[in-house]
């Protein structure tokens, strides 16, 4: 009997060991499933939908990528222009001509006398260190300088006589406005992005100016570079508004691209930039969208022209004061 019991005991031990091992596997499996569920629940929806890395993904600084792109020379021109503008130009005057497509309708040309002054230029130049016109602006240095703006509308007839002054960070960041004609009764205080201020506009007054335009070009160009190929033409010896310019033209033959199952649409079909050779600044920008019907010409979407640009003309506080006797603001 004793011998028979000795033979049974190892069998039971094996059975119990197997059962224990199965229990351990079940516990570990449960822990894995619980841990995986917790990890997935901790991710944001955007992270869950994030596509896998692909060849089109590039670092935030396009210069760091190995594969060249047709937009690289354009981005380099924009960076150099922005660095030069920041280090050299404290203010300027120009006649600004603007056209925008609002809905399906292209606006009449709006002609405005523009005065713009950049503030804290010395502090920004110091923080930029040895930035020179030959060095590109880094991606974390594209925050625009604070500005003071005066706009005096000359056309169309319905807007002629309107004046707007905005000093960034002053008067609760409100614009001082007066309308033309019979509405020239009082000074209005409006937020730049208020519904009334944005009637007939795409952009608030806080987006006006050459520095903001250059930053916009860099942002759009960097995004387009990530989305794929395009056609780029750079022509020397072009004249625009009587000024010698270098003309940059960018075309997207296809309206949309698909990357890792995600569809992206380009902001424009064709963009045209005229860089003033003497100033090394953009004095004209126009973008066109795809025509409504095949075979038709592309549609002008937006256009900004800086005529008679004069740099560093020593604008003073009086240039941004509604009580300036040269302006037509009504009395308080």
C-alpha positions as CSV (number, residue, x, y, z in Angstrom):
1,X,0.0,0.0,0.0
2,X,2.8,2.4,0.9
3,X,4.4,1.8,-2.5
4,X,1.1,2.4,-4.3
5,X,0.7,5.7,-2.4
6,X,4.2,6.8,-3.4
7,X,3.2,6.2,-7.0
8,X,0.0,8.3,-6.8
9,X,1.5,11.4,-5.0
10,X,3.8,12.5,-8.0
11,X,0.8,12.3,-10.3
12,X,-1.3,14.6,-8.1
13,X,1.7,17.0,-7.8
14,X,2.0,17.2,-11.5
15,X,-1.7,17.9,-11.9
16,X,-1.6,20.6,-9.2
17,X,1.4,22.2,-10.8
18,X,-0.3,22.3,-14.2
19,X,-3.4,23.8,-12.7
20,X,-1.3,26.5,-10.9
21,X,0.5,27.3,-14.0
22,X,-2.8,27.8,-15.9
23,X,-4.0,30.1,-13.1
24,X,-0.8,32.1,-13.3
25,X,-1.1,32.4,-17.1
26,X,-4.8,33.5,-16.7
27,X,-3.8,36.1,-14.1
28,X,-0.9,37.5,-16.2
29,X,-3.2,37.6,-19.3
30,X,-5.8,39.5,-17.4
31,X,-3.2,41.9,-16.1
32,X,-2.0,42.5,-19.7
33,X,-5.6,43.1,-21.0
34,X,-6.3,45.5,-18.1
35,X,-3.0,47.3,-18.6
36,X,-3.6,47.6,-22.4
37,X,-7.2,48.9,-21.8
38,X,-5.8,51.5,-19.4
39,X,-3.1,52.6,-21.8
40,X,-5.5,53.0,-24.7
41,X,-8.0,54.9,-22.5
42,X,-5.2,57.3,-21.6
43,X,-4.5,58.3,-25.2
44,X,-6.3,61.2,-26.7
45,X,-8.4,60.7,-29.8
46,X,-5.8,62.6,-31.9
47,X,-3.1,60.2,-30.8
48,X,-5.1,57.2,-31.6
49,X,-5.8,58.5,-35.1
50,X,-2.2,59.6,-35.7
51,X,-0.9,58.0,-38.9
52,X,2.3,55.9,-38.9
53,X,5.5,57.7,-39.8
54,X,5.9,58.0,-43.6
55,X,8.4,59.5,-46.0
56,X,6.3,62.7,-46.3
57,X,6.6,63.5,-42.6
58,X,9.4,66.0,-42.1
59,X,11.0,67.8,-39.1
60,X,9.6,71.2,-38.1
61,X,12.7,72.7,-39.7
62,X,12.6,71.8,-43.4
63,X,16.3,72.4,-43.7
64,X,16.9,69.4,-41.6
65,X,15.4,67.0,-44.1
66,X,17.6,64.9,-46.4
67,X,15.3,64.9,-49.4
68,X,15.3,68.2,-51.3
69,X,12.0,69.8,-52.3
70,X,11.1,72.4,-55.0
71,X,9.9,74.7,-52.2
72,X,13.3,74.8,-50.4
73,X,14.6,77.8,-52.3
74,X,11.3,79.7,-51.7
75,X,11.4,79.0,-47.9
76,X,15.0,80.1,-47.8
77,X,14.2,83.4,-49.6
78,X,11.3,84.0,-47.1
79,X,13.5,83.2,-44.1
80,X,16.3,85.6,-45.2
81,X,13.7,88.3,-46.0
82,X,12.1,87.9,-42.6
83,X,15.5,88.1,-40.8
84,X,16.5,91.2,-42.8
85,X,13.2,92.9,-42.2
86,X,13.4,92.4,-38.5
87,X,17.0,93.5,-38.1
88,X,16.7,96.5,-40.5
89,X,13.2,97.9,-40.6
90,X,11.5,99.7,-37.7
91,X,8.6,101.3,-39.6
92,X,7.3,102.0,-43.1
93,X,4.6,103.7,-45.1
94,X,2.9,102.4,-48.3
95,X,-0.3,102.4,-50.3
96,X,-1.8,99.0,-49.5
97,X,-4.2,97.6,-52.2
98,X,-6.2,94.6,-51.1
99,X,-8.6,92.2,-52.9
100,X,-10.4,89.3,-51.2
101,X,-12.8,86.7,-52.4
102,X,-15.6,86.6,-49.8
103,X,-17.8,83.6,-50.5
104,X,-18.1,83.5,-54.3
105,X,-17.6,87.2,-54.8
106,X,-14.4,89.0,-55.4
107,X,-14.3,92.4,-53.7
108,X,-13.4,95.7,-55.3
109,X,-9.8,96.8,-54.8
110,X,-9.5,98.5,-51.4
111,X,-6.9,101.2,-51.5
112,X,-5.5,102.4,-48.1
113,X,-2.8,104.6,-46.9
114,X,-0.8,102.5,-44.5
115,X,1.6,103.6,-41.7
116,X,3.1,100.8,-39.6
117,X,5.6,100.9,-36.8
118,X,7.2,97.8,-35.2
119,X,7.9,98.1,-31.4
120,X,10.6,96.5,-29.2
121,X,12.9,96.0,-32.2
122,X,16.1,96.4,-30.1
123,X,14.9,93.8,-27.6
124,X,14.0,91.3,-30.3
125,X,17.3,91.9,-32.1
126,X,19.2,91.3,-28.9
127,X,17.3,88.0,-28.2
128,X,18.1,86.9,-31.8
129,X,21.8,87.1,-31.0
130,X,23.9,87.2,-34.2
131,X,21.0,87.0,-36.6
132,X,22.0,88.5,-39.9
133,X,20.4,88.8,-43.3
134,X,22.3,85.6,-44.4
135,X,21.0,83.5,-41.6
136,X,17.6,81.8,-41.6
137,X,15.0,82.5,-39.0
138,X,14.4,79.5,-36.7
139,X,10.9,78.1,-36.4
140,X,10.5,79.3,-32.8
141,X,11.4,82.9,-33.8
142,X,8.5,83.7,-36.1
143,X,6.4,85.4,-33.4
144,X,5.7,88.8,-35.0
145,X,6.8,92.1,-33.4
146,X,4.1,94.3,-31.7
147,X,2.9,96.9,-34.1
148,X,1.1,100.3,-34.4
149,X,-1.1,100.7,-37.4
150,X,-2.8,103.5,-39.2
151,X,-5.1,102.9,-42.2
152,X,-6.7,105.7,-44.2
153,X,-9.1,104.3,-46.8
154,X,-9.1,106.0,-50.3
155,X,-11.1,103.6,-52.4
156,X,-13.7,102.3,-53.2
157,X,-16.0,105.2,-52.9
158,X,-18.1,103.5,-50.2
159,X,-15.1,103.3,-47.9
160,X,-13.2,106.5,-48.8
161,X,-12.7,108.5,-45.7
162,X,-12.7,105.7,-43.2
163,X,-9.7,105.7,-40.7
164,X,-8.5,103.0,-38.4
165,X,-5.8,103.1,-35.7
166,X,-4.7,100.1,-33.7
167,X,-1.8,100.0,-31.2
168,X,-1.2,96.4,-30.2
169,X,-1.5,96.1,-26.4
170,X,-3.0,99.7,-25.9
171,X,-6.5,100.7,-25.0
172,X,-7.5,97.1,-24.2
173,X,-6.3,96.1,-27.6
174,X,-9.2,97.9,-29.3
175,X,-9.2,99.8,-32.6
176,X,-10.2,103.4,-32.9
177,X,-12.4,103.7,-35.9
178,X,-14.5,106.3,-37.7
179,X,-16.6,105.8,-40.8
180,X,-16.9,108.0,-43.8
181,X,-19.7,110.3,-44.9
182,X,-22.8,110.7,-42.8
183,X,-21.5,108.0,-40.4
184,X,-18.5,110.2,-39.4
185,X,-20.2,111.1,-36.2
186,X,-18.2,109.4,-33.4
187,X,-15.1,107.4,-32.7
188,X,-15.8,103.7,-32.3
189,X,-13.8,101.3,-30.2
190,X,-13.9,97.9,-31.8
191,X,-12.0,94.6,-31.1
192,X,-9.9,93.7,-34.2
193,X,-11.7,90.3,-34.6
194,X,-15.2,91.5,-33.7
195,X,-18.1,90.7,-36.0
196,X,-18.5,94.3,-37.0
197,X,-14.8,94.8,-37.7
198,X,-14.6,91.6,-39.8
199,X,-17.4,92.5,-42.2
200,X,-15.9,92.2,-45.7
201,X,-12.6,90.9,-44.3
202,X,-10.8,87.6,-43.9
203,X,-8.1,88.9,-41.6
204,X,-8.1,91.2,-38.6
205,X,-5.9,94.4,-38.6
206,X,-3.5,92.4,-36.3
207,X,-2.5,90.4,-39.4
208,X,-1.6,93.4,-41.6
209,X,2.0,94.1,-42.7
210,X,5.0,92.7,-44.4
211,X,6.3,90.7,-41.4
212,X,2.9,89.0,-41.0
213,X,2.8,88.2,-44.7
214,X,6.3,86.6,-44.6
215,X,5.3,84.5,-41.6
216,X,2.2,83.4,-43.5
217,X,4.2,82.4,-46.5
218,X,6.6,80.4,-44.3
219,X,3.7,78.6,-42.6
220,X,1.9,77.8,-45.9
221,X,5.1,76.8,-47.6
222,X,6.2,74.5,-44.7
223,X,2.8,72.7,-44.8
224,X,2.8,72.4,-48.5
225,X,6.3,70.9,-48.4
226,X,5.0,68.2,-46.0
227,X,2.1,67.3,-48.3
228,X,4.2,66.5,-51.4
229,X,5.5,67.8,-54.7
230,X,4.6,71.0,-56.5
231,X,5.9,73.1,-59.4
232,X,8.1,76.1,-58.5
233,X,9.4,78.8,-60.9
234,X,11.7,81.7,-59.9
235,X,12.2,84.4,-62.5
236,X,14.6,87.3,-62.3
237,X,14.3,90.6,-64.0
238,X,10.5,91.0,-63.5
239,X,9.1,94.5,-63.1
240,X,6.0,95.1,-60.9
241,X,4.5,98.5,-60.2
242,X,7.7,100.0,-61.6
243,X,10.0,98.1,-59.2
244,X,12.5,95.5,-60.3
245,X,11.5,92.2,-58.7
246,X,12.1,88.5,-58.5
247,X,8.9,86.6,-59.2
248,X,8.1,83.3,-57.4
249,X,5.3,81.1,-58.7
250,X,4.1,78.0,-57.0
251,X,1.6,75.6,-58.6
252,X,-0.2,72.6,-57.2
253,X,-1.5,70.6,-60.2
254,X,-3.6,68.4,-57.9
255,X,-6.1,69.9,-55.5
256,X,-5.9,67.1,-53.0
257,X,-3.4,64.5,-51.8
258,X,-3.9,61.4,-49.7
259,X,-1.3,60.4,-47.1
260,X,-1.7,57.3,-45.0
261,X,-5.4,57.2,-45.7
262,X,-5.8,60.9,-44.7
263,X,-6.9,63.5,-47.3
264,X,-5.5,67.0,-47.4
265,X,-6.4,69.9,-49.6
266,X,-4.0,72.6,-50.7
267,X,-5.0,76.2,-49.9
268,X,-4.5,77.4,-53.5
269,X,-3.9,76.3,-57.0
270,X,-1.3,79.0,-57.8
271,X,0.5,81.5,-55.7
272,X,2.5,84.5,-57.1
273,X,5.0,86.5,-55.0
274,X,7.0,89.5,-56.2
275,X,10.1,90.2,-54.1
276,X,11.5,93.7,-54.5
277,X,15.1,93.3,-55.5
278,X,16.3,96.5,-53.6
279,X,14.4,95.9,-50.4
280,X,14.4,92.1,-50.5
281,X,10.8,92.2,-49.3
282,X,7.5,90.9,-50.9
283,X,5.6,93.9,-52.3
284,X,2.9,91.7,-54.0
285,X,1.2,88.4,-53.2
286,X,-1.7,86.8,-55.0
287,X,-3.2,83.4,-54.7
288,X,-5.6,81.7,-57.1
289,X,-8.0,78.8,-56.5
290,X,-9.1,76.1,-58.9
291,X,-11.7,77.1,-61.5
292,X,-15.3,76.0,-61.0
293,X,-15.3,74.3,-64.3
294,X,-12.6,72.3,-66.2
295,X,-10.9,74.4,-68.8
296,X,-11.6,77.8,-67.2
297,X,-9.0,80.1,-65.8
298,X,-8.1,79.9,-62.1
299,X,-9.9,82.4,-59.8
300,X,-8.2,85.1,-57.9
301,X,-8.7,84.4,-54.2
302,X,-6.7,87.1,-52.5
303,X,-4.2,89.8,-53.4
304,X,-2.1,92.2,-51.4
305,X,0.1,94.9,-53.0
306,X,2.4,97.4,-51.3
307,X,2.9,100.4,-53.6
308,X,5.3,103.2,-53.0
309,X,6.9,101.5,-50.1
310,X,9.2,103.7,-47.9
311,X,11.2,102.1,-45.1
312,X,12.4,103.6,-41.9
313,X,10.6,107.0,-42.1
314,X,10.7,107.7,-38.3
315,X,7.0,107.5,-37.5
316,X,6.1,109.0,-34.2
317,X,3.3,108.5,-31.6
318,X,1.4,111.3,-33.4
319,X,1.1,109.1,-36.5
320,X,-1.0,106.7,-34.4
321,X,-3.0,109.3,-32.5
322,X,-6.6,110.0,-33.6
323,X,-6.0,113.7,-32.5
324,X,-3.4,114.1,-35.3
325,X,-4.6,117.3,-37.1
326,X,-3.9,115.6,-40.4
327,X,-6.5,113.0,-39.8
328,X,-10.3,113.4,-40.0
329,X,-11.4,111.8,-36.7
330,X,-14.4,113.5,-35.2
331,X,-13.8,115.4,-32.0
332,X,-14.3,113.5,-28.7
